[in-house]
Amino acid sequence: MKGIIFDFNGTLYWDSKLHYEAWREFSKELRGTAFTDEEMREKMFGHTNADIIEYAIGRRPTAEMVEKYAKEKEALYRKRCLLDRESFKLAPGAVEFLDYLKEKNIPRTIATMSEWDNVEFYIKEFNLAKWFDLDKIVYSDGTIPGKPAPDIFLIAAEKIGLNPKDCIVVEDALAGIKSAESAGIGKIYAIASMEPVEYYQKIKGVDKIIKNFDEIDRAVFDSPVPMI
């Protein structure tokens, strides 16, 4: 492998519980009942806010509705992040692994379905500019189809100048794993940040299951190539 693409939520930052809480609250407001655990896995993680709202109400939402609910939900989510200071940090082993990637000049980026307000929040709070070229981060800008469509990983691979088959993708969500597989990603690593290891053993396309970033073998990378 020549490079690596990270999902962010539930991967580099273990915030799935906070998203669960926020979307349970908003799904109940939208349709009268909260999302089930299965709905969360299949319809929420890795999807755009517009897709989630459409699923909840059973019809295409207006742009105004998407903006209203998305902003309310994400503001609540960011507030909970800041209040949960004990957990408000990058995932176990992530800092050391990112330092290694930077030292070895291994191409890398983030591909997240988070919208810009959240991405800007992460950049500031986690000092992501230390490890990532911010111009190469791919996020939900209203033009990219949500996962499991392959687009986001195809764009991310292009941004770091690599063929998708030469990249590792690290994901925690079912939709993200399907997206990476559809994009022709070389290796898909599932990180068991919230779901048990057994959950990922049943998913087609997963090459390796890790519980933290210390478990990624550095030898998986070929000789480093310059970042473009």
C-alpha positions, 0 to 999 in steps of 0.5 A, a space after each residue: 500500500 502507498 497511502 491511507 484514507 481515514 474516515 473521521 467520526 467513529 474512526 479517528 475520533 470515537 464520537 459514535 455515542 454522541 451522534 447516537 444520542 443526538 440523532 435519537 433525539 432528532 429522529 423522535 422529533 421528526 417521526 415520533 419514534 427514535 431510531 433503532 440500533 439497526 437503523 443507526 447502523 444502516 441509515 445513519 452512520 456514513 450518510 449525509 444529514 439530508 439522507 438521514 432526514 429523508 429516511 426519517 420522514 419518508 420523503 425528500 425534505 426541503 433544503 430549508 428543513 435539512 438546513 434547520 435540523 442539521 444545524 440544530 443537531 450538529 450544534 447539540 452534538 458539538 456542545 456534547 463533545 466539549 462537555 465530554 472532555 474525558 473522551 474529547 481526544 483522538 482515538 487510541 494510538 492515532 497520534 502516534 500513528 499520524 506522527 509516523 505517517 508524517 515522518 515517513 511522508 506517506 500520503 494520507 487524508 480524511 474522507 468524512 460525510 461530516 459537513 464543514 461546520 463540524 470539519 472546521 471544529 475538528 481541525 481547530 480542536 484536534 490541530 489536524 493541520 499538524 498531520 493533514 493538508 487541509 485542502 485534501 480533506 474531503 467532506 460533505 459539501 452538498 455535491 458528493 453522494 453519501 456513503 455507500 456511494 464510492 465517490 468520496 473515496 475516489 475523490 480522496 484517492 485522487 487528492 493524494 495522487 494515488 490509485 484507489 487500489 494502492 490505498 488503505 481505508 480505515 472505517 467503522 461504519 457499514 456504509 463506509 465499508 461498502 463505499 470503500 469496496 465500491 471504490 476499489 480500495 486496496 485494503 479496508 480496515 474496520 476499527 471496532 470503536 463501538 461495535 464488537 469485533 464479531 460485527 465486522 467479521 460478517 461484513 464482506 470486504 473487510 481485510 483487517 479488524 483493529 481495535 486501535 491504531 497501534 494494531 496497524 502494521 507499519 510494514 504494510 506500506 511500500 516505500 513512501 512517495 512524495 505528497 502531491 
